[in-house]
Amino acid sequence: MAFEIEFYSSEDGREPVAEFLDSLDSKMSAKLVGLMEILEEKGTELRMPYSEHLEDGIFELRCKQGSNITRVMYFFYVGKKIVATNGFVKKTQKTPAKELKLAKERRADWLSRHKEG
């Protein structure tokens, strides 16, 4: 069974990853959406250079189009679900700590609102 990607949505209904995809040029957006489809297909089996575990259960989907590099942070959830928390254009060698922190905060928020039972 394939995985399913869900975009994190804030309490007010905003979907930061959808907004991020809309902000990209069409080629980068299309490539990132294609990678998300591969992620849905491969799930936990997707590895470098497309996906990397960063820390504490947070992963990044890695996309390069020309000289532009984008990342989408995500985590896995029970029942073959992948929750994409945030996206950013990468400008430095290392993933910015603020993006990792944001992914963890959004995961905590998502989990608190999606508890089973």
C-alpha positions in Angstrom: 0.0 0.0 0.0 1.3 3.4 -0.9 1.7 6.3 1.5 -0.4 9.5 1.5 1.0 13.0 1.8 -1.1 15.5 3.8 -0.1 19.1 4.1 0.0 20.5 7.6 -2.7 23.1 8.1 -2.7 25.6 10.9 -5.7 26.1 13.1 -6.8 29.0 10.9 -6.7 26.7 7.9 -3.5 27.9 6.2 -1.4 25.3 4.4 2.2 26.5 4.4 3.5 23.8 2.0 0.7 24.6 -0.5 1.6 28.3 -0.2 5.3 27.5 -0.7 4.5 25.4 -3.8 2.4 28.3 -5.2 5.3 30.7 -4.6 7.8 28.6 -6.8 8.3 28.9 -10.5 6.4 26.3 -12.5 9.4 24.1 -13.3 10.5 23.8 -9.6 6.9 23.4 -8.4 6.3 20.6 -10.9 9.6 18.8 -10.0 8.8 19.0 -6.3 5.2 17.7 -6.8 6.8 14.8 -8.8 9.1 14.1 -6.0 6.2 14.1 -3.6 4.5 11.5 -5.8 7.7 9.3 -5.6 7.7 9.8 -1.8 4.1 8.6 -1.6 5.1 5.5 -3.6 8.3 4.7 -1.8 7.6 6.1 1.7 10.2 5.1 4.3 12.3 3.5 1.5 13.1 6.8 -0.2 16.7 7.8 0.5 19.4 10.1 -0.7 19.6 12.1 -2.9 15.8 12.6 -2.7 15.1 12.3 1.0 17.2 12.6 4.2 16.5 12.0 7.9 17.6 15.1 9.7 16.8 14.5 13.4 14.1 13.4 15.8 11.9 11.9 13.1 12.0 14.9 10.8 12.9 14.3 7.2 13.5 16.6 4.2 12.5 16.1 0.6 15.4 17.4 -1.5 14.7 19.0 -4.9 17.1 20.7 -7.3 16.2 22.5 -10.5 19.1 24.1 -12.2 21.0 26.0 -9.5 17.9 26.4 -7.3 17.5 24.1 -4.3 14.3 23.6 -2.4 13.4 21.5 0.6 10.1 20.3 2.1 10.2 19.0 5.7 8.0 16.1 6.7 7.4 13.4 9.2 5.7 10.0 9.1 2.5 9.2 11.0 0.7 5.9 11.7 -1.3 4.4 8.9 1.1 5.2 6.0 0.6 9.0 6.4 3.2 11.6 5.6 2.7 15.1 6.9 4.5 17.9 5.1 5.1 20.8 7.5 7.1 23.5 5.7 9.1 24.3 2.6 12.0 26.6 1.9 14.5 27.6 -0.7 17.9 26.5 0.4 20.6 29.1 0.3 23.2 27.6 2.6 25.1 24.3 2.9 23.3 23.3 6.1 19.6 23.1 6.7 18.7 26.3 8.7 18.0 25.5 12.4 14.8 27.7 12.2 13.3 25.5 9.5 14.0 22.3 11.6 12.5 24.0 14.7 9.5 25.1 12.7 8.9 21.5 11.4 9.1 20.2 15.0 6.7 22.9 16.2 4.2 22.1 13.4 4.5 18.4 14.1 3.7 18.9 17.8 0.7 21.1 16.9 -0.5 18.6 14.3 -0.2 15.7 16.7 -2.0 17.5 19.5 -4.9 18.1 17.1 -5.0 14.6 15.5 -4.9 12.4 18.5 -6.7 9.1 18.0 -9.8 8.6 20.2 
